[in-house]
Amino acid sequence: MRASCFNARERDLLIAVARASMPQGRTFPGGGSSCVEKVDNFMALSPPAVAKGYRAMLWALEASALLHHRRPVGKLDEDQLSGLLERFRNGDYAGRTLLRLLTTPLKVAHYNDAKMYAHVGCKFGSLPVAQSEAKPRYMIEHVIGAAELPAEETIECDVVVIGTGAGGAVTAKELAERGHAVVILEEGEYHTRESFTGHAIEMQRKLYRDMGATIAVGNVSIPIPIGKGVGGTTTINSGTCYRAPARIFESWRTEFGLGEFSADSMAPHYQRVEEVMGVAPAAREHLGGVARVIARGCDALGYKHKPLNRNAPACDGQGTCCFGCPTDAKRSTNVSFIPLALKAGAQLFTGMRAERILVEHGRAAGVVATARGKQLTVRARAVVVACGSLLTPLFLEKNKIGLSSGQLGRNLSIHPAVASLAMYDEVIDGANAIPQGYSIEEFHDEGILFEGAFAPLDVGAASFPLIGSQLVDLLEDYRRMACFGFMIEDSSRGRVRPGPGGRPFITYWLNRHDVARLKRGVEILARVFFAGGANRVIPIVHGFDQLRGAADLERFRHAKVSARDFEITAYHPLGTARMGADPASSVVGPDHQVHDLPGLYVTDGSSVPTSPAVNPQLTIMALASRAAANLSDRL
């Protein structure tokens, strides 16, 4: 029998927190020992540091109870404990963060319940799921797990590609289809649709690096979840596909000497990628009630709005895009570019961590990868690094490559994102639709892009900073809720350094200009909600639990807010090995080759010079397609 991650006192503490933060509702049961058991199971499978940190937060809460009430949490009555938690919720940033981190696993565990899903009309789990299909021979013969390898193995190829996300998968497919011998290395495993259950905790463990606990720290803490496994983050994103605006390429030409890049020159590469992914506007029959009220509000205000372009032509609106598509409708690279690369002859090794770049005669000559005491040496004429913006700089720094400009790991942009909620008198049923299927583009030139942001019940509960009866009342009325979000084209920048255990240590400081953009975005979104018929708006900004009309909105408009007043997330890390013509100010050249080492290329988001002002996966892929064509010609 598995030992608990918590001792008896910690377990009692956690049960008390669960009961106080999620009390009995009109229909929903209250939190208690059952959800604590789920959290215990989750922590048992987490990195040891996660469980250790979580237990430390429990003891911080206990210390606060002793300080304010001279009694431990277990001796507080219901009102005292609720008051203690509310003190954290309404207190300083450190207290609010502690409460959020403490209650998030409890909320997800408690509300991931079939009966509660049914109560809010969510069809999740009841829609027909496509059955697993027999794999073609190339999907069997060309995929090799670490367990199948001998203790030491050496192979040769034309190009070795590290990573299977947006950049690596496209690079591998394009080179393999041009007749080159390609080997792909992936640290994670190859998960298929039958294992995509949509359950947040299970999928976070399976598909997210460090279970989604990748966080940037600075004047505000910002989660930046990234994927791990074949497909990388494309497996867990929302499938939104935008081409970068022409003004972005113009800025690259001006600031970085990238004269070969323009909207016109990149168009064929965008088109090539779009055809593989089936990019098209989201189907109206699956846009749902959120799109309906957003469109109504935008029409009333005269704002431009439309369905988003997505890479999911067969989407049936199950709403679990961020936990792996259970029908393969979303053409993430695990079901599009990687199978095409394998069909063209590429060889994929899973569970293999790249450790060292081989250098011979002043050129990159291959990669050494390891797994479970085994070592695979891949000798190659060219090496492509596509580990993602948070891991590529660490890998290059570990190999002492790309350091000459001093820019490696710097210039991190992330597209800070914020969401708001609104309650309506009509049924919305946002959970039974594409979660990110609609957009407001009226303010894109200001650097604010609005996109759908609805989530299943359990994830939604975790996203709201509310606790107690406020939280439960809101969730029991989930069918009448709309949620929408926006991201900003950040002018702030961050940095990635090696952290404990080889994980990225990310720092990012949100400047005043970007804070003002966030505030303006919340205000605009509230106006759209009200114009569309909302009776109240929950902006998820500290000090503003709800807005009930013009007077509250005016109060918010004149309020002074800081970065720490927003619940910020981010999903698009870019720029940490940026491209440029000048080796003194960039890491890779216009051909994506590292300035310091011939034969070494970077084709992931880290090479993107600046924020593209839109969801970046399509731009990363188009750039990778272009880079692969150039590399093929050179080979």
Phi, psi and omega per residue, in radians:
M1 nan 2.361 -3.078
R2 -1.223 2.385 3.095
A3 -1.299 2.516 3.122
S4 -1.226 2.579 3.058
C5 -1.305 -0.281 -3.067
F6 -2.030 2.504 2.993
N7 -1.380 3.074 -3.017
A8 -1.044 -0.712 -3.100
R9 -1.212 -0.706 3.116
E10 -1.127 -0.657 3.134
R11 -1.138 -0.744 3.099
D12 -1.119 -0.681 3.079
L13 -1.016 -0.812 -3.073
L14 -1.190 -0.675 3.097
I15 -1.101 -0.715 3.116
A16 -1.097 -0.720 3.118
V17 -1.133 -0.736 3.134
A18 -1.059 -0.764 -3.115
R19 -1.167 -0.692 -3.100
A20 -1.322 -0.628 -3.084
S21 -1.453 -0.378 -3.138
M22 -2.361 1.244 -3.099
P23 -1.226 2.970 3.068
Q24 -1.018 2.337 3.094
G25 -1.858 -2.898 3.092
R26 -1.109 -0.679 -3.120
T27 -2.180 -0.673 -3.083
F28 -1.265 2.399 3.010
P29 -1.239 2.786 3.107
G30 -1.430 2.812 3.099
G31 -1.245 2.776 -3.129
G32 -3.139 -2.528 -3.002
S33 -1.151 -0.532 -3.092
S34 -1.157 -0.744 3.135
C35 -1.280 -0.500 3.070
V36 -1.152 -0.640 3.086
E37 -1.073 -0.724 3.106
K38 -1.115 -0.730 3.117
V39 -1.117 -0.681 3.099
D40 -1.042 -0.795 3.107
N41 -1.084 -0.691 3.126
F42 -1.106 -0.808 -3.114
M43 -1.130 -0.561 -3.129
A44 -1.113 -0.486 -3.127
L45 -1.736 0.020 -3.140
S46 -1.515 2.842 2.986
P47 -0.982 2.475 -3.076
P48 -0.905 -0.589 -3.120
A49 -1.126 -0.528 -3.136
V50 -1.169 -0.867 3.130
A51 -1.106 -0.685 3.136
K52 -1.104 -0.762 3.122
G53 -1.147 -0.664 -3.133
Y54 -1.145 -0.742 3.101
R55 -1.114 -0.636 3.114
A56 -1.096 -0.639 3.111
M57 -1.162 -0.631 3.084
L58 -1.060 -0.748 -3.134
W59 -1.241 -0.504 3.045
A60 -1.134 -0.672 3.083
L61 -1.151 -0.734 3.104
E62 -1.053 -0.746 3.128
A63 -1.094 -0.663 3.122
S64 -1.146 -0.674 3.103
A65 -1.104 -0.729 3.120
L66 -1.152 -0.634 -3.121
L67 -1.210 -0.763 -3.019
H68 -1.578 -0.497 -3.057
H69 -2.126 -0.090 -3.103
R70 1.007 0.456 3.098
R71 -2.513 2.593 3.095
P72 -1.236 2.910 -3.110
V73 -0.978 -0.706 -3.099
G74 -1.104 -0.316 -3.125
K75 -1.764 -0.008 3.131
L76 -1.428 2.515 3.036
D77 -1.391 3.074 -3.034
E78 -1.021 -0.788 -3.120
D79 -1.163 -0.702 -3.136
Q80 -1.129 -0.750 -3.134
L81 -1.186 -0.740 3.089
S82 -1.049 -0.726 3.116
G83 -1.107 -0.670 3.116
L84 -1.102 -0.786 3.141
L85 -1.144 -0.684 3.116
E86 -1.146 -0.564 3.087
R87 -1.094 -0.689 3.064
F88 -1.162 -0.768 -3.076
R89 -1.108 -0.605 -3.096
N90 -1.787 0.141 -3.066
G91 -1.599 -2.614 -3.106
D92 -1.313 3.066 -3.031
Y93 -1.096 -0.677 -3.123
A94 -1.099 -0.751 3.134
G95 -1.158 -0.727 3.130
R96 -1.114 -0.717 3.137
T97 -1.130 -0.745 3.123
L98 -1.043 -0.812 -3.117
L99 -1.114 -0.696 -3.138
R100 -1.105 -0.804 -3.124
L101 -1.178 -0.578 -3.124
L102 -1.263 -0.712 -3.036
T103 -1.560 -0.361 -3.084
T104 -0.992 -0.901 3.116
P105 -1.077 -0.614 3.122
L106 -1.125 -0.759 -3.132
K107 -1.107 -0.817 -3.135
V108 -1.080 -0.776 -3.108
A109 -1.126 -0.718 -3.059
H110 -1.261 -0.790 -3.012
Y111 -1.544 -0.063 3.000
N112 -1.433 1.304 -3.014
D113 -2.446 2.264 -3.061
A114 -1.034 -0.673 -3.118
K115 -1.173 -0.689 3.132
M116 -1.250 -0.636 3.030
Y117 -1.030 -0.793 -3.126
A118 -1.103 -0.648 -3.131
H119 -1.068 -0.631 -3.117
V120 -1.638 0.224 3.026
G121 1.288 0.301 -3.130
C122 -1.407 2.224 -3.089
K123 -1.521 0.098 -3.103
F124 -0.942 2.230 3.118
G125 1.634 -0.260 -3.116
S126 -1.784 -0.222 3.109
L127 -1.300 2.604 3.122
P128 -1.123 2.300 -3.135
V129 -1.863 2.331 -3.138
A130 -1.083 2.442 3.120
Q131 -1.343 2.729 3.091
S132 -1.118 2.558 -3.094
E133 -1.899 2.673 3.048
A134 -1.126 2.299 -3.095
K135 -1.388 2.439 3.024
P136 -1.144 2.824 -3.032
R137 -1.002 -0.703 -3.093
Y138 -1.151 -0.453 3.099
M139 -1.314 -0.280 3.113
I140 -1.698 -0.870 -3.030
E141 -1.306 -0.472 -3.038
H142 -1.746 0.118 3.067
V143 -2.028 2.116 -3.062
I144 -2.184 2.122 3.084
G145 -1.449 2.801 -3.108
A146 -1.024 -0.595 -3.106
A147 -1.122 -0.390 -3.093
E148 -1.484 -0.134 -3.073
L149 -1.560 2.641 2.992
P150 -1.268 3.084 -3.103
A151 -1.037 -0.672 3.097
E152 -2.405 2.394 -3.122
E153 -2.552 2.439 3.051
T154 -2.216 2.261 3.109
I155 -2.289 2.853 3.139
E156 -2.188 2.600 3.123
C157 -2.753 3.120 3.043
D158 -1.393 -0.828 -3.078
V159 -2.396 2.344 2.985
V160 -1.907 2.253 -3.104
V161 -1.984 2.220 3.141
I162 -1.791 1.903 3.124
G163 1.996 2.548 -3.064
T164 -2.181 0.344 3.116
G165 -1.440 -2.690 -3.035
A166 -0.977 -0.745 -3.101
G167 -1.423 -0.862 -3.064
G168 -1.144 -0.734 -3.099
A169 -1.134 -0.753 3.140
V170 -1.144 -0.771 3.125
T171 -1.016 -0.812 -3.106
A172 -1.113 -0.777 -3.121
K173 -1.104 -0.822 -3.098
E174 -1.107 -0.723 -3.128
L175 -1.234 -0.717 3.135
A176 -1.116 -0.719 -3.138
E177 -1.224 -0.300 3.061
R178 -1.584 0.150 3.014
G179 1.642 0.147 -3.132
H180 -1.565 2.561 3.067
A181 -1.359 2.035 -3.023
V182 -2.109 2.334 3.000
V183 -2.021 2.317 3.138
I184 -1.994 2.300 3.090
L185 -1.932 2.274 3.122
E186 -2.326 2.223 -3.119
E187 -1.207 -0.608 -3.110
G188 -1.522 -2.957 -3.102
E189 -1.812 2.955 3.139
Y190 -1.733 1.672 3.118
H191 -1.545 2.515 3.133
T192 -2.041 2.965 -2.937
R193 -1.057 -0.480 -3.126
E194 -1.179 -0.284 3.112
S195 -1.686 -0.013 3.140
F196 -1.553 1.590 -3.065
T197 -1.459 -0.304 -3.095
G198 1.468 -0.149 -3.141
H199 -1.354 2.164 -2.924
A200 -1.001 -0.903 -3.060
I201 -1.092 -0.816 -3.130
E202 -1.084 -0.762 -3.099
M203 -1.291 -0.571 3.054
Q204 -1.068 -0.719 3.131
R205 -1.152 -0.630 -3.019
K206 -1.510 -0.666 -2.930
L207 -1.965 -0.247 -3.070
Y208 -1.871 2.450 3.068
R209 -1.198 2.298 -3.094
D210 0.888 0.601 3.093
M211 1.016 0.511 3.103
G212 1.511 0.070 -3.058
A213 -1.586 0.742 3.040
T214 -1.655 2.099 -2.983
I215 -2.349 2.392 2.996
A216 -1.603 2.396 3.135
V217 -2.046 2.596 3.139
G218 3.078 -2.256 3.053
N219 -1.367 -0.059 3.010
V220 -2.752 2.559 3.099
S221 -1.558 2.274 -3.061
I222 -2.249 1.971 3.045
P223 -1.132 2.380 3.073
I224 -2.267 1.373 -3.095
P225 -1.169 2.358 3.102
I226 -2.293 2.721 -3.062
G227 -1.493 2.796 3.034
K228 -2.459 2.138 -3.083
G229 2.321 3.004 3.124
V230 -1.066 2.201 -3.039
G231 1.832 -0.346 3.121
G232 0.947 -2.419 -3.104
T233 -1.293 -0.294 3.099
T234 -1.116 -0.432 3.133
T235 -1.225 -0.473 -3.037
I236 -2.029 0.186 3.095
N237 -1.579 -3.121 -3.050
S238 -1.579 -0.012 3.076
G239 1.439 0.172 -3.116
T240 -1.247 2.352 -3.068
C241 -2.253 1.955 3.077
Y242 -2.163 2.493 2.868
R243 -1.441 2.523 3.094
A244 -1.166 2.460 3.125
P245 -1.093 2.704 -3.133
A246 -1.009 -0.601 -3.108
R247 -1.106 -0.447 3.129
I248 -1.209 -0.806 3.118
F249 -1.137 -0.597 3.089
E250 -1.096 -0.712 3.118
S251 -1.178 -0.597 3.091
W252 -1.137 -0.690 3.109
R253 -1.126 -0.716 -3.084
T254 -1.289 -0.815 -3.007
E255 -1.498 -0.512 -2.990
F256 -2.149 0.105 3.093
G257 1.193 0.425 -3.100
L258 -1.591 1.211 -3.025
G259 -1.165 -0.304 -3.110
E260 -1.415 -0.130 -3.022
F261 -1.788 2.273 3.042
S262 -2.743 2.923 3.086
A263 -1.038 -0.655 -3.128
D264 -1.237 -0.775 -3.103
S265 -1.194 -0.486 -3.138
M266 -1.523 -0.259 -3.059
A267 -0.957 -0.795 3.134
P268 -1.081 -0.590 3.136
H269 -1.264 -0.721 3.040
Y270 -1.019 -0.819 -3.081
Q271 -1.091 -0.687 -3.128
R272 -1.090 -0.720 3.138
V273 -1.244 -0.750 -3.112
E274 -1.057 -0.632 -3.140
E275 -1.152 -0.675 3.119
V276 -1.173 -0.681 -3.040
M277 -1.564 -0.093 3.136
G278 1.133 0.718 -3.084
V279 -1.165 2.256 -3.135
A280 -2.821 2.822 3.090
P281 -1.040 2.520 3.105
A282 -0.994 2.392 -3.118
A283 -1.121 2.297 -3.056
R284 -1.095 -0.552 -3.110
E285 -1.182 -0.228 3.134
H286 -2.010 0.203 3.131
L287 -1.314 -0.589 3.029
G288 1.391 -3.075 -3.033
G289 -1.202 -0.525 3.133
V290 -1.097 -0.806 3.108
A291 -1.053 -0.638 -3.122
R292 -1.074 -0.855 -3.079
V293 -1.323 -0.537 3.065
I294 -1.148 -0.779 3.111
A295 -1.076 -0.703 3.139
R296 -1.114 -0.750 3.112
G297 -1.152 -0.723 3.130
C298 -1.145 -0.700 3.095
D299 -1.056 -0.723 -3.136
A300 -1.137 -0.542 -3.103
L301 -1.715 -0.146 3.136
G302 1.389 0.481 -3.122
Y303 -1.629 2.567 3.059
K304 -1.277 2.337 -3.126
H305 -2.667 2.715 -3.136
K306 -3.010 2.879 3.027
P307 -1.134 2.550 3.110
L308 -1.354 2.612 2.948
N309 -1.346 2.355 -3.104
R310 -2.396 2.832 3.102
N311 -1.776 0.832 -3.084
A312 -2.418 1.207 -3.023
P313 -1.132 -0.380 -3.122
A314 -1.913 0.424 -3.077
C315 -1.060 2.393 3.099
D316 -1.980 0.207 3.007
G317 1.301 0.530 3.124
Q318 -1.236 -0.384 3.016
G319 1.383 0.391 -3.128
T320 -2.035 0.535 -3.048
C321 -0.918 -0.660 -3.032
C322 -1.449 0.102 3.114
F323 -2.246 0.490 -3.131
G324 1.520 2.292 -3.102
C325 -1.391 2.092 -3.071
P326 -1.324 -0.094 3.119
T327 -2.075 0.063 -3.077
D328 1.094 0.324 3.127
A329 -1.185 -0.666 3.102
K330 -1.379 2.105 -3.047
R331 -1.519 1.052 2.991
S332 -1.122 2.923 -2.974
T333 -1.159 -0.363 3.112
N334 -1.179 -0.374 3.122
V335 -2.052 0.113 -3.125
S336 -2.229 -1.411 -2.999
F337 -1.227 -0.650 3.133
I338 -1.157 -0.844 3.058
P339 -1.021 -0.646 3.106
L340 -1.160 -0.654 3.083
A341 -1.116 -0.755 3.133
L342 -1.127 -0.714 3.132
K343 -1.080 -0.556 3.135
A344 -1.466 0.006 3.043
G345 1.968 -0.055 3.117
A346 -1.135 2.680 3.126
Q347 -1.992 2.233 -3.111
L348 -1.934 2.203 3.061
F349 -1.923 2.063 -3.128
T350 -1.760 2.779 -3.142
G351 1.236 0.288 -3.097
M352 -1.927 2.163 -3.138
R353 -1.716 2.086 3.099
A354 -1.195 2.274 -3.082
E355 -2.016 -0.687 -2.969
R356 -2.501 2.391 3.045
I357 -1.602 2.208 3.082
L358 -1.373 2.332 3.117
V359 -2.192 2.176 3.121
E360 -2.391 2.303 3.112
H361 0.958 0.657 3.073
G362 1.327 0.263 -3.141
R363 -2.306 2.689 3.000
A364 -1.165 2.322 -3.039
A365 -2.258 0.120 3.113
G366 2.613 -2.980 -3.067
V367 -2.464 2.511 2.972
V368 -1.888 2.195 3.137
A369 -2.151 2.651 -3.100
T370 -2.321 2.778 3.048
A371 -2.922 2.157 3.029
R372 0.892 0.800 3.109
G373 1.402 0.023 3.119
K374 -1.780 2.710 -3.132
Q375 -2.308 2.258 3.085
L376 -2.046 2.139 3.076
T377 -1.851 2.147 3.132
V378 -1.995 1.925 3.088
R379 -1.572 2.345 -3.017
A380 -2.618 2.758 3.081
R381 -1.367 -0.383 3.093
A382 -2.607 2.609 3.129
V383 -2.121 2.276 3.111
V384 -2.018 2.137 3.099
V385 -1.753 2.162 3.136
A386 -2.513 0.991 -3.089
C387 -1.544 -0.096 -3.108
G388 1.753 2.782 -2.997
S389 -1.136 -0.382 -3.126
L390 -1.613 -0.361 -3.077
L391 -1.929 -0.536 3.123
T392 -0.995 -0.819 3.136
P393 -1.098 -0.559 3.112
L394 -1.195 -0.722 3.133
F395 -1.130 -0.768 3.131
L396 -1.163 -0.719 3.137
E397 -1.133 -0.687 3.099
K398 -1.026 -0.596 3.121
N399 -1.597 0.073 3.122
K400 1.000 0.777 -3.130
I401 -2.193 2.471 3.096
G402 1.443 0.328 -3.036
L403 -1.642 -0.216 -2.923
S404 -1.093 -0.593 -3.107
S405 -1.420 -0.288 -3.052
G406 1.340 0.136 -3.073
Q407 -1.743 -0.161 -3.119
L408 -1.073 2.246 -3.128
G409 1.485 -0.177 3.138
R410 -1.654 -3.127 3.014
N411 1.128 0.488 -3.123
L412 -1.225 2.128 2.946
S413 -1.964 2.636 -2.983
I414 -2.395 -0.102 -3.060
H415 0.983 1.189 3.089
P416 -0.913 2.395 -3.054
A417 -2.248 2.547 -3.141
V418 -2.401 2.557 3.082
A419 -2.167 2.751 3.047
S420 -2.366 2.755 3.140
L421 -2.003 2.779 3.019
A422 -2.571 2.551 3.120
M423 -1.900 2.438 -3.081
Y424 -2.179 2.819 3.039
D425 -1.405 -0.275 -3.140
E426 -1.732 2.811 3.097
V427 -1.359 2.269 -3.126
I428 -1.799 -0.788 -3.105
D429 0.911 0.894 -3.104
G430 -1.130 -0.390 -3.111
A431 -1.289 -0.261 -3.107
N432 -1.805 0.843 -3.091
A433 -2.765 3.055 3.030
I434 -1.095 2.147 -3.066
P435 -1.164 -0.560 3.102
Q436 -2.274 1.430 -3.048
G437 -2.146 -0.070 -3.038
Y438 -2.356 2.753 -3.068
S439 -2.478 2.716 2.929
I440 -2.070 2.025 -3.046
E441 -1.884 0.129 -3.085
E442 -1.007 -0.575 -2.993
F443 -1.966 0.350 -3.093
H444 -1.118 -0.627 3.127
D445 -1.170 -0.330 3.054
E446 -1.484 -0.067 -3.113
G447 1.536 0.377 3.109
I448 -2.180 2.089 -3.129
L449 -2.132 2.056 -3.096
F450 -1.604 2.312 3.131
E451 -2.492 2.657 3.121
G452 -0.974 2.663 -3.082
A453 -2.655 0.617 -3.110
F454 -1.343 2.687 -3.094
A455 -2.408 2.744 3.026
P456 -1.037 2.887 -3.026
L457 -0.931 -0.848 -3.062
D458 -1.175 -0.721 3.125
V459 -1.220 -0.670 3.078
G460 -1.054 -0.777 3.118
A461 -1.011 -0.723 -3.134
A462 -1.204 -0.453 -3.091
S463 -1.375 -0.378 -3.091
F464 -1.536 2.280 3.137
P465 -1.342 0.051 -3.121
L466 -1.335 2.751 3.047
I467 -2.452 3.007 3.053
G468 1.205 -2.668 -3.069
S469 -1.104 -0.535 3.094
Q470 -1.030 -0.773 3.138
L471 -1.163 -0.847 -3.069
V472 -1.109 -0.757 3.126
D473 -1.049 -0.708 3.142
L474 -1.129 -0.784 -3.082
L475 -1.239 -0.590 3.119
E476 -1.203 -0.308 3.081
D477 -1.854 0.521 -3.044
Y478 -1.027 -0.511 -3.094
R479 -1.172 -0.392 -3.118
R480 -1.780 0.247 -3.103
M481 -1.763 2.467 2.954
A482 -2.065 2.477 3.088
C483 -2.288 2.356 3.114
F484 -2.526 2.774 -3.091
G485 -2.481 -3.114 3.082
F486 -2.726 2.766 3.035
M487 -2.194 2.757 3.140
I488 -2.018 2.595 3.036
E489 -1.364 1.598 -2.939
D490 -1.233 2.404 2.961
S491 -1.678 -0.211 3.040
S492 -1.210 2.745 3.119
R493 -2.418 2.693 -3.137
G494 -2.266 -2.958 -3.095
R495 -2.574 2.579 3.091
V496 -2.048 2.233 3.090
R497 -2.254 2.855 3.039
P498 -1.154 2.344 3.123
G499 -2.053 -3.000 3.135
P500 -1.019 2.408 3.101
G501 1.189 0.321 -3.140
G502 1.377 0.061 3.126
R503 -1.371 2.713 3.121
P504 -1.238 2.329 2.987
F505 -1.776 1.967 -2.959
I506 -1.938 2.190 3.029
T507 -2.024 2.472 -3.093
Y508 -2.736 2.213 -3.127
W509 -2.010 2.053 -3.129
L510 -1.402 2.085 -3.080
N511 -1.443 3.002 -3.056
R512 -1.093 -0.658 -3.135
H513 -1.053 -0.755 -3.127
D514 -1.278 -0.576 3.045
V515 -1.083 -0.725 3.114
A516 -1.108 -0.645 3.088
R517 -1.127 -0.727 3.109
L518 -1.070 -0.783 3.141
K519 -1.097 -0.769 3.127
R520 -1.095 -0.686 3.119
G521 -1.075 -0.749 3.114
V522 -1.093 -0.749 -3.136
E523 -1.104 -0.801 3.136
I524 -1.064 -0.788 -3.103
L525 -1.108 -0.689 3.091
A526 -1.071 -0.710 3.123
R527 -1.107 -0.696 3.113
V528 -1.123 -0.779 3.115
F529 -1.007 -0.873 -3.112
F530 -1.114 -0.723 3.132
A531 -1.131 -0.429 3.123
G532 -1.565 0.041 3.042
G533 1.882 0.168 3.138
A534 -1.144 2.498 3.065
N535 -1.625 -0.326 3.003
R536 -2.806 2.707 -3.120
V537 -2.158 2.359 3.056
I538 -1.901 1.758 -2.993
P539 -1.373 -0.177 -3.087
I540 0.965 0.851 3.048
V541 -2.203 2.318 -3.094
H542 -0.984 2.272 -3.135
G543 1.629 -0.082 -3.115
F544 -2.361 1.348 -3.128
D545 -1.094 -0.617 3.104
Q546 -2.770 2.701 3.056
L547 -2.085 2.298 -3.083
R548 -1.976 0.079 3.108
G549 2.886 -2.868 -3.022
A550 -1.064 -0.664 -3.107
A551 -1.137 -0.778 3.105
D552 -1.132 -0.658 -3.139
L553 -1.160 -0.655 3.103
E554 -1.175 -0.671 3.089
R555 -1.086 -0.720 3.106
F556 -1.141 -0.706 -3.098
R557 -1.071 -0.563 -3.102
H558 -1.674 -0.043 -3.110
A559 -1.294 2.624 3.044
K560 -1.636 2.101 -3.121
V561 -2.167 2.755 3.099
S562 -2.109 3.027 3.129
A563 -0.993 -0.612 -3.058
R564 -1.322 -0.098 3.110
D565 -1.482 -0.186 -3.099
F566 -1.798 2.606 3.002
E567 -1.635 1.646 -2.983
I568 -1.780 2.416 2.938
T569 -2.225 2.955 3.114
A570 -2.652 2.600 -3.000
Y571 -2.382 0.009 -2.982
H572 -2.276 1.114 3.098
P573 -1.157 2.329 -3.064
L574 -2.570 2.795 2.825
G575 1.570 0.072 -3.008
T576 -1.421 -0.088 2.988
A577 -2.438 0.996 -2.861
R578 -1.111 2.670 3.139
M579 -1.508 2.541 3.076
G580 -3.039 2.800 -3.136
A581 -1.346 -0.483 -3.061
D582 -1.663 2.019 3.135
P583 -1.079 -0.323 -3.125
A584 -1.330 -0.298 -3.066
S585 -2.264 0.184 -3.124
S586 -2.576 2.905 -3.089
V587 -1.743 -0.669 3.122
V588 -2.145 2.734 3.135
G589 -1.540 -3.105 -3.134
P590 -1.047 -0.343 3.095
D591 -1.642 0.150 -3.141
H592 1.264 0.133 3.104
Q593 -1.447 2.339 3.138
V594 -1.097 2.259 -3.100
H595 -0.973 -0.633 -3.003
D596 -1.396 -0.342 -3.002
L597 -2.533 1.867 3.074
P598 -1.013 2.536 3.109
G599 1.520 -0.073 3.119
L600 -1.956 2.220 -3.056
Y601 -2.190 2.651 3.058
V602 -2.185 2.110 -3.062
T603 -2.239 0.502 3.092
D604 -1.907 -2.933 -3.093
G605 -1.111 -0.349 -3.130
S606 -1.134 -0.419 -3.128
S607 -1.477 -0.217 3.138
V608 -1.165 2.114 -2.944
P609 -1.113 -0.706 -3.105
T610 -2.510 3.051 3.030
S611 -0.999 2.287 3.088
P612 -1.476 0.058 3.077
A613 1.252 0.041 3.131
V614 -2.507 2.964 3.017
N615 -0.920 2.242 -2.883
P616 -1.585 -0.103 -2.964
Q617 -1.035 -0.679 -3.111
L618 -1.172 -0.662 3.119
T619 -1.203 -0.727 3.073
I620 -1.015 -0.757 -3.119
M621 -1.169 -0.744 3.133
A622 -1.121 -0.726 3.090
L623 -1.110 -0.683 3.119
A624 -1.161 -0.669 3.100
S625 -1.081 -0.769 3.115
R626 -1.113 -0.801 -3.113
A627 -1.089 -0.691 -3.138
A628 -1.145 -0.683 3.114
A629 -1.090 -0.760 3.130
N630 -1.145 -0.730 3.136
L631 -1.146 -0.685 3.119
S632 -1.056 -0.766 3.115
D633 -1.074 -0.698 -3.120
R634 -1.185 -0.676 3.118
L635 -1.171 nan nan
